[in-house]
Amino acid sequence: MKDQLANTFSIVAVDPITDACGAAVASKFPAVGKMVPYVRAGVGAFCTQHQHNPAWGEEALDLLDCGRLPEEVLAHLLRDDPNSGKRQLAIIDMLGRTATRNPVDADPSGAWWGSISGKFYACQGNTLVGPNVIIAMANAYEFRKGSFADRLMAALVAGDQAGGDHRGRLAAGLRVTSSKSEDIALDVDESDDEIYQYFSRPFLTSVRSKTSDTKLGYLANRQKFFERYNNRREHQSLDYNYPREVYFNQVGLPIAA
């Protein structure tokens, strides 16, 4: 498969309290949630972007699972790579150790690019309006209250509000996994307002559940999850309001999940 340019901004993180790891991504690149973020329960999270290589997703997590340090994993992937200067990679293990690689040979259209790391997370991006995007993401993740998934989403929303991808919006993805709870895998595709459309059914393309192997069970679980998430769950990160109130300015009006 020929490498393509997945210009994007993303976050990888782990939550030692819930033993969860996750990644979230947004971009003008289509179906970015299916090509950039990779997570594995009890192992960690990995993102491959700019001139991304999806084949590295499982390989990176395999190496991490074998006890390699995050920086050793990136060194292994890049050692014989002729396009190493065009890669942007981020990886985190369950201890919160991170490593990132930026695309130092990015085309002019790929600027601005960079990364920032903190306690149990790393934010990175390219083709951004400026460094304020990843700074806003880091601040949102560190200081926003709520669940692990809420904080990952808050980072994406903050990056978007800070300008995000300078080409505009199209797709987003969220992945969360833990050996102690249900997986979350959300994708939004072909939307000019992709991040906020996480709360609206027409753009939700996948939600996987460990608890159901059938299509009907999957659809039922998805419906219940989003109905509760949008209309019945007060979010600490939203000052104990419902998403329908904050994102749609609607009180008491159900939103289809």
Order of alpha helices (4+ residues) and beta strands (2+ residues): beta-beta-beta-beta-beta-alpha-alpha-beta-beta-beta-beta-alpha-alpha-beta-beta-alpha-alpha
